[in-house]
Amino acid sequence: MKNISRRSIAFGAVASIGLLAGCSNGIGSNGGAKIDARVDQTLNFLYSQYPSTRGLADKSVGMLVMPLITEAGFGVGGGYGRGALRVNDTTVDYYSATKGSFGLQIGAQQYAHVLFFMTEDALLNYRRSSGWAAGADVEYVFKDKGENIRAETTTSTAPVLAVIFGQAGLHVGATLEGVKYTRIIP
């Protein structure tokens, strides 16, 4: 069995960062206007492809829209994206999402996601935190076989609902586990 050296871990980290840098994820963008334009496009796509999410948005008190998360990994992995928090269809803050991982992995992928805050308390706790990590209070909305996003929004008591969509790439799985959200100034 081969020993994993510090050099191979460092190489994996550099390779992952290089893969992330090669993807267009909004790093170095022209500020809030560019993020807002991407958020608008993402919401238009979400509502046109998954019409049932319009009702989910109407019931929510706020939405964190991350138009593009880029993940890459080769032993050591990471992910990054930027988005906006919308309350009453108005951007109130901008956030980054970062993710790190270590283990048996190789590949890269991109996807979008929206966190729907279903209660005022959930939104307030999110906005008051200096850095929020998706945890047990997030319930995922899954696609069924007909590619329609479904959620039991009439019976769900989860304070935050997450929709992950638009996956592309060669990296298995897209979850929000281990993702940390931090308020930014674009």
N, C-alpha and C positions, 0 to 999 in steps of 0.2 A: 504494500500500500504506500502510495506517495504521501510525503509530508507536504502540507501547505505552508509555504514560506511567506514571510512578510512581503517579499518581492512579488510573488504571484497575486497576493491580495491587492497590493498597490497597483499592479498592472490591470487587474480587474476593475478597480475603481477608476483609473484613468480611461480605460476603454469605455466604461459606462458613461462617464462624463463626456467623452468624445462623441458617443452616439447621441446623447441628449443635445449637445451643442449643434449637431448636424440637423436636428429637427426644428421646424419653425414653431416654437411654442410661445412666442410673444416676449421673450427676453429682450430687453433693449428697445421696447416699443415706444411709440410717441405719446405715451401717457394714457390718461383716462379715456379719451375719445376713441382710441383704437380698441381698448378693452370693451367699451360700451358697444361699439359696432360689432365686435365678435359675439358679445352676449346677445345682441338683437338677432343676429344670424342664427345663433344656436337655438334660441327660443323659437324662432320661426320654423326651423327644421324640426325641433321636438314636437311642436303643435301640429305640423303638417304630417309627420310620420306617425305620431302617436296621439291622435285627437283626444283621447281620454285624459291626457295630462293637462289639458286646458281646465277641466273641472278641478283637478288637484291644485292647480295654481290659484284658481279662484277661492278655494277653501283655505289656502295657506295665508299666514300673516307676513311672510317674507320668503325670498328664495335666494340661495347662493348659487350662481351660475358659473361653472368653470368650463369655458368653451373648448379648451384643449389641454389635456394632461398628457405629457409624454413620459413614458417609463422605458428604461433600458437596464439590462443587467447581464453581467457575465461573472457569476460568482457573487460579486458585490453589485447591487443595483440601486437605482434611485429614480425619482420622478419629480416633475415640476410642472406647474401651470399657474395661470393668473386668471382671476375673474372678478365678478362684482356681486355685491349683496344688493338686492332690490327689495324695496318695501313700497307697496302701492305703485308698482311699475316705475319707480324712480330709484336710480342708483344712490345709495347712501354711504357705501364704503367699498374699497377695493381690497382683495385678499390674494395671497399666494397660497398654493398648496404644495407641500414638499413631502416626499416619502423616501425612506431608505430601507434597504433590505439586504440580507446576507444569506447565502445558501445555494442550493443546487438550482441554478437558473441561467438561462441564456436567451437573449432575444430583446425585442423592442416592440412597443405598441403605443398607440394613441387612442384616446377616448374622451368623451365629454361627460359631465355629470351635473346634476342639479340637486341641491338639498332643499327640500320644501320644509319650512318651519311651520308646524301646524298649531303651535300654541305661542302666546305672547311670552310666557316664561322661557320657553326654549330659545326664542329669538333674543330675548333680553340676556340670558345667560351666555349665549354665543357672542353677542356684541360686547359684553363686559369682560370677557376673558382676553388675556394677552396672547394666548395661543390655544386653539381648540383642536382636539383630536377626535375624530369620529370614533364612537365607542358603542356601548350597549344600548344607548338611546336612539340609535339609528336603525330604522327598519327599511329593508330594500324592497323596491317595487320591481317585480320580475316580468320578463316577457313570456307570454305563453306561446304555444306552437304556431299560432296564427300571426306571430310577430306583433301582437298588440300588447302594450304595456297595461298591466292590470294591477289594481290596488284595491283592497277592501277599505276604501276611505270612509265608508259609512260605519264600519265597525272597528277600524284601527284606532288604537289609543296611543300610538307612538308619537312622541313629540317632534321627531324629525323623520321624514321619508326621503330616501335617496333613489334617484333614477340614474343609471349608468347606460349610455348609449353611444352609438357611432364608433364601436371598437374597430380598429384596424391595426394589423401588424402580426408579428410572429412571437408572441409572448403569451403564455397561458394565464387566463384569468384576469379579471379587472375587479378589484374590490377597493373599498375605502379604508380598510384596516391599516393602521399605522400612518395615515395621512394626517399631517398637522397643517392647520389653517392659521395664517398670520395676517393681520391687517397691514397693508402697504400703502405707500403714497406713490402713485405711478409717475 
